[in-house]
Amino acid sequence: MNDPFQIQPELRYGAPVCDQILTGRYFTIGYSWYFRQAKWVLEIVNRNSFLLTETDRLNNFRADTRVPRRFRAGLKAYKGSGKDRGHLAASANQDIREIQNSETFLLSNMSPQEPDFNRQIWRQLEEAVRELNSHDDVLETYVLTAPVFYFGEAVEVIGDADDEYGIDVPVPHAFVKSVLAEDKRGRLRLWTFEMKNQKLDGKLADYLVPTYDAEQLVGGRFWDRISGGDLHEQKKDPIKMWRLD
């Protein structure tokens, strides 16, 4: 069997462990059978931007048939739940080709998110990542996104396990997004955010956390193929640091 870490360019710098690796055409999902959703999703933001094309958002939400039925969420799990189908690899990060955008609407790329979170600060962070990727000095932007469950806190679930094909899907307490930018001189800059799955009123910089702490929450090293001395973690205002000066 081919090693996805040798084939998938978004896995170049490593990824945490998981139950099942779902290799897509444009990004990779590390799936958790226990939580019935991704443990992490790893992407390169529009890595084929040289094509200078763009497609409309497809909105073709659907189950991912690569995941065994008893471990995967379906559309019924979200219906009437009051939760958004929150993208982990953002649709607008993968919008050069139709097939590329379509893959972001697989439910394996979704986690239940509070609407006031998904449509506000989470969207702001996704937009800031695309702003970073658009800078002339940036060669590639890698993004690892992961749901977080806090031990010791009650877990809300959506779905109906009593339905013939239904399962309960736990609602994450928070989300982590770790952003690794490689500039044209080969320098690697890293920003990691932790945001609770609720309406948040802070600035993006308020949610910067040490990557080590985020790894502890998710349960695995994020960028384990990079020597520690070669990775420059940013802990200041992320918008200022986007300039990579």
C-alpha positions, 0 to 999 in steps of 0.5 A: 500500500502506498504511504499517503505521507509520501503522496499527499503534498499537504502531509509533507510536514506531518499530521496526528494519528487517527483511526482512518486516513481519507485521502482526497484529491485536494486535502486529507482527513484524519477520521475518528470513528469514536467521535463520528467526525474528523479528528483533523483535516489538513489542507494547502490553501488553493494549492493550484492557484496558478490555474487562475480559475474559480468555481461557485460554492456547490453546497452539495452536502453528503455522507462520505461513503469511504467511512463505514456506515456505523461510524459516519454521520448522515444528513439526518444527524444535522436536521433540526439540530440547531447546529451548522454543518461547519467546514473544517477545510473551508469551502472558499479555501478550495474553490478553483475546480468544481471537484475540489470544492465539492469534496469540502461538502463531504460530511467527513469534513464537517463538525457540528458548530454553533451558528453564532460561532460558525458564521462569525469569528470562525469565518473571520479566521478562515478569511484571515488565513486566505489573506495570509495565503494571498501575500506575495511572500507566501509560497504555501499555506498549510492549515490543520483544523481539529475539533476539541472535546474537553475531558470532564465536561458534558458532551452534547450530541445530535442525531438519532441513534435509534434511527435505522441508519442513524448515529449520535454525533458529539458536538465539539466543545472547541476547535483548533486551527494551526496555520503553517506558512512557508515563505519563498525563502523557505522560512516556516511560520506557525500560528495556532488558535483555540476557539470555543464552539460558541459566540465569541467577541474577542479579536483573533489574537485573543485565541492564539495558544502554544501549539504544544497545548493544542496538541495535548487537546487534540491528542497528537503532534501536528507538524512532526516532520519539522525539526523544532529549531526550524519552526518559528511559532508566532505568538503576537497579533496574527494580523500584523504577523501575516506580513512575514516581514 
